[in-house]
Amino acid sequence: MKSKLPRRKPAEFPLTPMIDVIFLLLVFFVCTSNFNPLENILPMDTSIPGSVTAEMLLPEPIDLDVVLVKISFDRQPHWQIEGNQCSSLQEVQGVLQAMRDLKQDIPVILESADNVPMGMVIDVYDVCRRVGLLHVQFAALP
């Protein structure tokens, strides 16, 4: 015998709360987005007619894949970082600090000539560690 219970309709999910949540997310993203272009990217001519303009020389970008420090010794130590001569260990520290500020985990290669005392190489190694350059490798100049 069949039961005479009324059949239930399939469950219907109300879509109104989901539409409300999606609308709130849309409003949030529209309010937090920035549609204005950055001012420093837009080209702008700020010269006044009749004024003299100075050309600004921009330094060439430095390839910061590896920093090469060459150490040589001829009665006094000589340091060369990426082709630039440094006159003291403090100047070496300043240049390495500036390079570390540009890229945190940049590797350093210390190349020393055969006649360089090991203490001078260790001094440059200590400077590298002091400024936060932790990836230091050693190489010997021919």
mmCIF file of the C-alpha atoms, coordinates in Angstrom:
data_MODEL
# 
_entry.id   MODEL 
# 
loop_
_atom_site.group_PDB 
_atom_site.id 
_atom_site.type_symbol 
_atom_site.label_atom_id 
_atom_site.label_alt_id 
_atom_site.label_comp_id 
_atom_site.label_asym_id 
_atom_site.label_entity_id 
_atom_site.label_seq_id 
_atom_site.pdbx_PDB_ins_code 
_atom_site.Cartn_x 
_atom_site.Cartn_y 
_atom_site.Cartn_z 
_atom_site.occupancy 
_atom_site.B_iso_or_equiv 
_atom_site.pdbx_formal_charge 
_atom_site.auth_seq_id 
_atom_site.auth_comp_id 
_atom_site.auth_asym_id 
_atom_site.auth_atom_id 
_atom_site.pdbx_PDB_model_num 
ATOM 1   C CA . MET A 1 1   ? 0.000   0.000  0.000   1.00 0.00 ? 1   MET A CA 1 
ATOM 2   C CA . LYS A 1 2   ? 1.245   3.373  -0.910  1.00 0.00 ? 2   LYS A CA 1 
ATOM 3   C CA . SER A 1 3   ? 1.489   6.055  1.665   1.00 0.00 ? 3   SER A CA 1 
ATOM 4   C CA . LYS A 1 4   ? -0.422  9.171  1.000   1.00 0.00 ? 4   LYS A CA 1 
ATOM 5   C CA . LEU A 1 5   ? 2.118   11.608 2.290   1.00 0.00 ? 5   LEU A CA 1 
ATOM 6   C CA . PRO A 1 6   ? 2.468   14.779 0.277   1.00 0.00 ? 6   PRO A CA 1 
ATOM 7   C CA . ARG A 1 7   ? 5.616   14.982 -1.796  1.00 0.00 ? 7   ARG A CA 1 
ATOM 8   C CA . ARG A 1 8   ? 8.090   17.667 -0.942  1.00 0.00 ? 8   ARG A CA 1 
ATOM 9   C CA . LYS A 1 9   ? 9.349   20.112 -3.491  1.00 0.00 ? 9   LYS A CA 1 
ATOM 10  C CA . PRO A 1 10  ? 13.083  20.036 -4.150  1.00 0.00 ? 10  PRO A CA 1 
ATOM 11  C CA . ALA A 1 11  ? 14.996  22.406 -1.871  1.00 0.00 ? 11  ALA A CA 1 
ATOM 12  C CA . GLU A 1 12  ? 15.410  25.875 -3.298  1.00 0.00 ? 12  GLU A CA 1 
ATOM 13  C CA . PHE A 1 13  ? 18.327  27.982 -2.131  1.00 0.00 ? 13  PHE A CA 1 
ATOM 14  C CA . PRO A 1 14  ? 17.681  31.654 -1.686  1.00 0.00 ? 14  PRO A CA 1 
ATOM 15  C CA . LEU A 1 15  ? 20.011  33.655 -3.947  1.00 0.00 ? 15  LEU A CA 1 
ATOM 16  C CA . THR A 1 16  ? 19.395  37.040 -2.352  1.00 0.00 ? 16  THR A CA 1 
ATOM 17  C CA . PRO A 1 17  ? 22.082  36.708 0.377   1.00 0.00 ? 17  PRO A CA 1 
ATOM 18  C CA . MET A 1 18  ? 24.661  35.536 -2.155  1.00 0.00 ? 18  MET A CA 1 
ATOM 19  C CA . ILE A 1 19  ? 23.863  38.450 -4.477  1.00 0.00 ? 19  ILE A CA 1 
ATOM 20  C CA . ASP A 1 20  ? 24.186  40.830 -1.514  1.00 0.00 ? 20  ASP A CA 1 
ATOM 21  C CA . VAL A 1 21  ? 27.631  39.452 -0.642  1.00 0.00 ? 21  VAL A CA 1 
ATOM 22  C CA . ILE A 1 22  ? 28.820  39.722 -4.248  1.00 0.00 ? 22  ILE A CA 1 
ATOM 23  C CA . PHE A 1 23  ? 27.540  43.294 -4.449  1.00 0.00 ? 23  PHE A CA 1 
ATOM 24  C CA . LEU A 1 24  ? 29.366  44.206 -1.229  1.00 0.00 ? 24  LEU A CA 1 
ATOM 25  C CA . LEU A 1 25  ? 32.608  42.686 -2.572  1.00 0.00 ? 25  LEU A CA 1 
ATOM 26  C CA . LEU A 1 26  ? 32.206  44.628 -5.801  1.00 0.00 ? 26  LEU A CA 1 
ATOM 27  C CA . VAL A 1 27  ? 31.695  47.879 -3.901  1.00 0.00 ? 27  VAL A CA 1 
ATOM 28  C CA . PHE A 1 28  ? 34.737  47.124 -1.720  1.00 0.00 ? 28  PHE A CA 1 
ATOM 29  C CA . PHE A 1 29  ? 37.047  46.497 -4.686  1.00 0.00 ? 29  PHE A CA 1 
ATOM 30  C CA . VAL A 1 30  ? 35.829  49.567 -6.561  1.00 0.00 ? 30  VAL A CA 1 
ATOM 31  C CA . CYS A 1 31  ? 36.342  51.772 -3.501  1.00 0.00 ? 31  CYS A CA 1 
ATOM 32  C CA . THR A 1 32  ? 39.845  50.464 -2.761  1.00 0.00 ? 32  THR A CA 1 
ATOM 33  C CA . SER A 1 33  ? 41.181  50.506 -6.321  1.00 0.00 ? 33  SER A CA 1 
ATOM 34  C CA . ASN A 1 34  ? 43.150  53.426 -7.694  1.00 0.00 ? 34  ASN A CA 1 
ATOM 35  C CA . PHE A 1 35  ? 42.290  54.468 -11.216 1.00 0.00 ? 35  PHE A CA 1 
ATOM 36  C CA . ASN A 1 36  ? 44.623  57.469 -11.396 1.00 0.00 ? 36  ASN A CA 1 
ATOM 37  C CA . PRO A 1 37  ? 47.980  56.913 -13.110 1.00 0.00 ? 37  PRO A CA 1 
ATOM 38  C CA . LEU A 1 38  ? 51.067  57.681 -11.100 1.00 0.00 ? 38  LEU A CA 1 
ATOM 39  C CA . GLU A 1 39  ? 52.244  61.240 -11.615 1.00 0.00 ? 39  GLU A CA 1 
ATOM 40  C CA . ASN A 1 40  ? 55.898  60.372 -11.922 1.00 0.00 ? 40  ASN A CA 1 
ATOM 41  C CA . ILE A 1 41  ? 55.213  58.086 -14.880 1.00 0.00 ? 41  ILE A CA 1 
ATOM 42  C CA . LEU A 1 42  ? 53.390  60.650 -16.988 1.00 0.00 ? 42  LEU A CA 1 
ATOM 43  C CA . PRO A 1 43  ? 55.606  62.752 -19.265 1.00 0.00 ? 43  PRO A CA 1 
ATOM 44  C CA . MET A 1 44  ? 55.418  66.404 -18.403 1.00 0.00 ? 44  MET A CA 1 
ATOM 45  C CA . ASP A 1 45  ? 57.081  69.501 -19.810 1.00 0.00 ? 45  ASP A CA 1 
ATOM 46  C CA . THR A 1 46  ? 57.691  71.953 -16.969 1.00 0.00 ? 46  THR A CA 1 
ATOM 47  C CA . SER A 1 47  ? 59.849  74.410 -18.875 1.00 0.00 ? 47  SER A CA 1 
ATOM 48  C CA . ILE A 1 48  ? 58.781  78.028 -19.048 1.00 0.00 ? 48  ILE A CA 1 
ATOM 49  C CA . PRO A 1 49  ? 59.185  79.716 -22.432 1.00 0.00 ? 49  PRO A CA 1 
ATOM 50  C CA . GLY A 1 50  ? 62.450  81.658 -22.537 1.00 0.00 ? 50  GLY A CA 1 
ATOM 51  C CA . SER A 1 51  ? 64.049  79.741 -19.644 1.00 0.00 ? 51  SER A CA 1 
ATOM 52  C CA . VAL A 1 52  ? 67.237  77.734 -19.820 1.00 0.00 ? 52  VAL A CA 1 
ATOM 53  C CA . THR A 1 53  ? 66.892  74.055 -19.057 1.00 0.00 ? 53  THR A CA 1 
ATOM 54  C CA . ALA A 1 54  ? 69.658  71.920 -17.643 1.00 0.00 ? 54  ALA A CA 1 
ATOM 55  C CA . GLU A 1 55  ? 70.062  68.391 -18.861 1.00 0.00 ? 55  GLU A CA 1 
ATOM 56  C CA . MET A 1 56  ? 70.180  65.825 -16.117 1.00 0.00 ? 56  MET A CA 1 
ATOM 57  C CA . LEU A 1 57  ? 72.597  63.006 -16.652 1.00 0.00 ? 57  LEU A CA 1 
ATOM 58  C CA . LEU A 1 58  ? 71.232  59.780 -15.307 1.00 0.00 ? 58  LEU A CA 1 
ATOM 59  C CA . PRO A 1 59  ? 73.713  57.153 -14.202 1.00 0.00 ? 59  PRO A CA 1 
ATOM 60  C CA . GLU A 1 60  ? 73.726  54.002 -16.243 1.00 0.00 ? 60  GLU A CA 1 
ATOM 61  C CA . PRO A 1 61  ? 71.958  51.139 -14.535 1.00 0.00 ? 61  PRO A CA 1 
ATOM 62  C CA . ILE A 1 62  ? 74.259  48.756 -12.709 1.00 0.00 ? 62  ILE A CA 1 
ATOM 63  C CA . ASP A 1 63  ? 73.908  45.046 -13.338 1.00 0.00 ? 63  ASP A CA 1 
ATOM 64  C CA . LEU A 1 64  ? 73.305  43.757 -9.827  1.00 0.00 ? 64  LEU A CA 1 
ATOM 65  C CA . ASP A 1 65  ? 73.597  40.052 -10.436 1.00 0.00 ? 65  ASP A CA 1 
ATOM 66  C CA . VAL A 1 66  ? 77.022  39.851 -8.755  1.00 0.00 ? 66  VAL A CA 1 
ATOM 67  C CA . VAL A 1 67  ? 79.319  42.395 -7.116  1.00 0.00 ? 67  VAL A CA 1 
ATOM 68  C CA . LEU A 1 68  ? 82.964  41.881 -8.035  1.00 0.00 ? 68  LEU A CA 1 
ATOM 69  C CA . VAL A 1 69  ? 85.524  43.229 -5.551  1.00 0.00 ? 69  VAL A CA 1 
ATOM 70  C CA . LYS A 1 70  ? 89.138  43.075 -6.733  1.00 0.00 ? 70  LYS A CA 1 
ATOM 71  C CA . ILE A 1 71  ? 91.871  43.424 -4.125  1.00 0.00 ? 71  ILE A CA 1 
ATOM 72  C CA . SER A 1 72  ? 95.445  44.134 -5.145  1.00 0.00 ? 72  SER A CA 1 
ATOM 73  C CA . PHE A 1 73  ? 98.534  45.054 -3.164  1.00 0.00 ? 73  PHE A CA 1 
ATOM 74  C CA . ASP A 1 74  ? 101.436 47.222 -4.310  1.00 0.00 ? 74  ASP A CA 1 
ATOM 75  C CA . ARG A 1 75  ? 103.036 48.599 -1.120  1.00 0.00 ? 75  ARG A CA 1 
ATOM 76  C CA . GLN A 1 76  ? 99.493  49.537 -0.114  1.00 0.00 ? 76  GLN A CA 1 
ATOM 77  C CA . PRO A 1 77  ? 96.138  47.890 -0.689  1.00 0.00 ? 77  PRO A CA 1 
ATOM 78  C CA . HIS A 1 78  ? 93.927  48.817 -3.644  1.00 0.00 ? 78  HIS A CA 1 
ATOM 79  C CA . TRP A 1 79  ? 90.234  47.964 -3.829  1.00 0.00 ? 79  TRP A CA 1 
ATOM 80  C CA . GLN A 1 80  ? 88.162  48.001 -6.987  1.00 0.00 ? 80  GLN A CA 1 
ATOM 81  C CA . ILE A 1 81  ? 84.384  47.441 -6.889  1.00 0.00 ? 81  ILE A CA 1 
ATOM 82  C CA . GLU A 1 82  ? 82.738  46.896 -10.272 1.00 0.00 ? 82  GLU A CA 1 
ATOM 83  C CA . GLY A 1 83  ? 85.542  48.852 -11.964 1.00 0.00 ? 83  GLY A CA 1 
ATOM 84  C CA . ASN A 1 84  ? 85.470  51.804 -9.518  1.00 0.00 ? 84  ASN A CA 1 
ATOM 85  C CA . GLN A 1 85  ? 88.552  52.448 -7.388  1.00 0.00 ? 85  GLN A CA 1 
ATOM 86  C CA . CYS A 1 86  ? 88.122  52.844 -3.636  1.00 0.00 ? 86  CYS A CA 1 
ATOM 87  C CA . SER A 1 87  ? 90.771  54.608 -1.576  1.00 0.00 ? 87  SER A CA 1 
ATOM 88  C CA . SER A 1 88  ? 89.986  53.149 1.851   1.00 0.00 ? 88  SER A CA 1 
ATOM 89  C CA . LEU A 1 89  ? 88.211  50.308 3.562   1.00 0.00 ? 89  LEU A CA 1 
ATOM 90  C CA . GLN A 1 90  ? 85.565  52.759 4.806   1.00 0.00 ? 90  GLN A CA 1 
ATOM 91  C CA . GLU A 1 91  ? 84.822  53.741 1.219   1.00 0.00 ? 91  GLU A CA 1 
ATOM 92  C CA . VAL A 1 92  ? 84.522  50.049 0.334   1.00 0.00 ? 92  VAL A CA 1 
ATOM 93  C CA . GLN A 1 93  ? 82.029  49.684 3.173   1.00 0.00 ? 93  GLN A CA 1 
ATOM 94  C CA . GLY A 1 94  ? 79.992  52.654 1.918   1.00 0.00 ? 94  GLY A CA 1 
ATOM 95  C CA . VAL A 1 95  ? 79.826  51.331 -1.639  1.00 0.00 ? 95  VAL A CA 1 
ATOM 96  C CA . LEU A 1 96  ? 78.884  47.827 -0.485  1.00 0.00 ? 96  LEU A CA 1 
ATOM 97  C CA . GLN A 1 97  ? 76.229  49.299 1.839   1.00 0.00 ? 97  GLN A CA 1 
ATOM 98  C CA . ALA A 1 98  ? 74.720  51.221 -1.082  1.00 0.00 ? 98  ALA A CA 1 
ATOM 99  C CA . MET A 1 99  ? 74.669  48.083 -3.230  1.00 0.00 ? 99  MET A CA 1 
ATOM 100 C CA . ARG A 1 100 ? 73.050  46.093 -0.432  1.00 0.00 ? 100 ARG A CA 1 
ATOM 101 C CA . ASP A 1 101 ? 70.380  48.785 -0.141  1.00 0.00 ? 101 ASP A CA 1 
ATOM 102 C CA . LEU A 1 102 ? 69.584  48.244 -3.821  1.00 0.00 ? 102 LEU A CA 1 
ATOM 103 C CA . LYS A 1 103 ? 69.434  44.466 -3.591  1.00 0.00 ? 103 LYS A CA 1 
ATOM 104 C CA . GLN A 1 104 ? 69.417  42.575 -0.288  1.00 0.00 ? 104 GLN A CA 1 
ATOM 105 C CA . ASP A 1 105 ? 70.722  39.159 -1.298  1.00 0.00 ? 105 ASP A CA 1 
ATOM 106 C CA . ILE A 1 106 ? 73.304  40.128 -3.903  1.00 0.00 ? 106 ILE A CA 1 
ATOM 107 C CA . PRO A 1 107 ? 76.310  37.771 -4.012  1.00 0.00 ? 107 PRO A CA 1 
ATOM 108 C CA . VAL A 1 108 ? 79.834  39.171 -3.677  1.00 0.00 ? 108 VAL A CA 1 
ATOM 109 C CA . ILE A 1 109 ? 82.960  37.726 -5.268  1.00 0.00 ? 109 ILE A CA 1 
ATOM 110 C CA . LEU A 1 110 ? 86.263  38.719 -3.671  1.00 0.00 ? 110 LEU A CA 1 
ATOM 111 C CA . GLU A 1 111 ? 89.137  38.407 -6.164  1.00 0.00 ? 111 GLU A CA 1 
ATOM 112 C CA . SER A 1 112 ? 92.595  38.841 -4.701  1.00 0.00 ? 112 SER A CA 1 
ATOM 113 C CA . ALA A 1 113 ? 96.017  38.809 -6.297  1.00 0.00 ? 113 ALA A CA 1 
ATOM 114 C CA . ASP A 1 114 ? 98.672  36.348 -5.155  1.00 0.00 ? 114 ASP A CA 1 
ATOM 115 C CA . ASN A 1 115 ? 100.647 38.957 -3.220  1.00 0.00 ? 115 ASN A CA 1 
ATOM 116 C CA . VAL A 1 116 ? 97.692  40.244 -1.154  1.00 0.00 ? 116 VAL A CA 1 
ATOM 117 C CA . PRO A 1 117 ? 98.001  39.336 2.525   1.00 0.00 ? 117 PRO A CA 1 
ATOM 118 C CA . MET A 1 118 ? 95.146  37.113 3.682   1.00 0.00 ? 118 MET A CA 1 
ATOM 119 C CA . GLY A 1 119 ? 94.339  39.591 6.461   1.00 0.00 ? 119 GLY A CA 1 
ATOM 120 C CA . MET A 1 120 ? 93.310  42.222 3.913   1.00 0.00 ? 120 MET A CA 1 
ATOM 121 C CA . VAL A 1 121 ? 91.000  39.763 2.187   1.00 0.00 ? 121 VAL A CA 1 
ATOM 122 C CA . ILE A 1 122 ? 89.461  38.861 5.556   1.00 0.00 ? 122 ILE A CA 1 
ATOM 123 C CA . ASP A 1 123 ? 89.016  42.599 6.302   1.00 0.00 ? 123 ASP A CA 1 
ATOM 124 C CA . VAL A 1 124 ? 86.930  42.995 3.126   1.00 0.00 ? 124 VAL A CA 1 
ATOM 125 C CA . TYR A 1 125 ? 85.034  39.801 3.991   1.00 0.00 ? 125 TYR A CA 1 
ATOM 126 C CA . ASP A 1 126 ? 84.268  41.260 7.442   1.00 0.00 ? 126 ASP A CA 1 
ATOM 127 C CA . VAL A 1 127 ? 83.037  44.482 5.822   1.00 0.00 ? 127 VAL A CA 1 
ATOM 128 C CA . CYS A 1 128 ? 80.707  42.445 3.601   1.00 0.00 ? 128 CYS A CA 1 
ATOM 129 C CA . ARG A 1 129 ? 79.286  40.604 6.595   1.00 0.00 ? 129 ARG A CA 1 
ATOM 130 C CA . ARG A 1 130 ? 78.985  43.847 8.591   1.00 0.00 ? 130 ARG A CA 1 
ATOM 131 C CA . VAL A 1 131 ? 76.830  45.538 5.938   1.00 0.00 ? 131 VAL A CA 1 
ATOM 132 C CA . GLY A 1 132 ? 74.639  42.438 5.596   1.00 0.00 ? 132 GLY A CA 1 
ATOM 133 C CA . LEU A 1 133 ? 76.013  40.775 2.474   1.00 0.00 ? 133 LEU A CA 1 
ATOM 134 C CA . LEU A 1 134 ? 75.987  37.111 3.413   1.00 0.00 ? 134 LEU A CA 1 
ATOM 135 C CA . HIS A 1 135 ? 76.742  35.420 0.079   1.00 0.00 ? 135 HIS A CA 1 
ATOM 136 C CA . VAL A 1 136 ? 80.495  35.973 -0.258  1.00 0.00 ? 136 VAL A CA 1 
ATOM 137 C CA . GLN A 1 137 ? 82.718  33.856 -2.495  1.00 0.00 ? 137 GLN A CA 1 
ATOM 138 C CA . PHE A 1 138 ? 86.493  33.899 -2.929  1.00 0.00 ? 138 PHE A CA 1 
ATOM 139 C CA . ALA A 1 139 ? 88.445  33.833 -6.198  1.00 0.00 ? 139 ALA A CA 1 
ATOM 140 C CA . ALA A 1 140 ? 92.112  34.301 -7.075  1.00 0.00 ? 140 ALA A CA 1 
ATOM 141 C CA . LEU A 1 141 ? 93.409  36.617 -9.782  1.00 0.00 ? 141 LEU A CA 1 
ATOM 142 C CA . PRO A 1 142 ? 95.950  35.104 -12.143 1.00 0.00 ? 142 PRO A CA 1 
# 
